[in-house]
């Protein structure tokens, strides 16, 4: 099966569109907006990075949902109370997280937040969230992504079950740092195509549009002690048999939108792709309806989610030269 991205465009904005305070970005009709941030490393007494970002997001009043790509905490259970307090003040319909290598207590090895991995249908795109399962053991730190058998079996089934849809993976570590990558990459040699893999962990923008495995790897900059205060927003809009996704970056300390990275992606929806793959949309309809029902039910009245078990050609003006196979953090 070929790539499911049918159009990729790096946005080029004329100089006249800029002002001293940055872009003016508004929410379009029919759009769903996701705030995606990473690596705030919250610790009692050191909360200003996440707090500043949340205050900026609340002022914007455009985000529907949020995803943290890990390292909400900083190696201690003492991180949990300030995290819970600040995220409760985030003005979104619901928020999700994945665990990173610093979301585990240094002394006990236990996760600060419950293990969370899940799949979500968003306007025809399947969001797949996966979590690290080990950060500390006997005071030895594990920086790479560790995934157990249960989560891996779930992920394998998730990718194959939703292979007729565009797939976005959200994780803390980049794909090549996961212990299961040697097994997982065989899925991409078959009929599974991931479109974009979003990750944190590296504390800077690291964008590789066309990895050897056919998907775009999008490393999101961090909200951390380096005072970077940067993250992205996904503007998702269904349009006929397609869905458009615009990715915009923002500096929360300055309260401005960044010129880059800025992408506009267009994908076929599952119904259109199912027909092109020879699948019968009527056969798949009950399963899709059930997924949407479960998704709607899980969001109703929820502010945040602590489940125990659930689950490119880069524009010439934007290219980081990185040895991404050897990146560590």
Order of alpha helices (4+ residues) and beta strands (2+ residues): beta-beta-alpha-beta-alpha-beta-beta-beta-beta-beta-alpha-beta-alpha-beta-beta-beta-beta-beta-beta-alpha-alpha
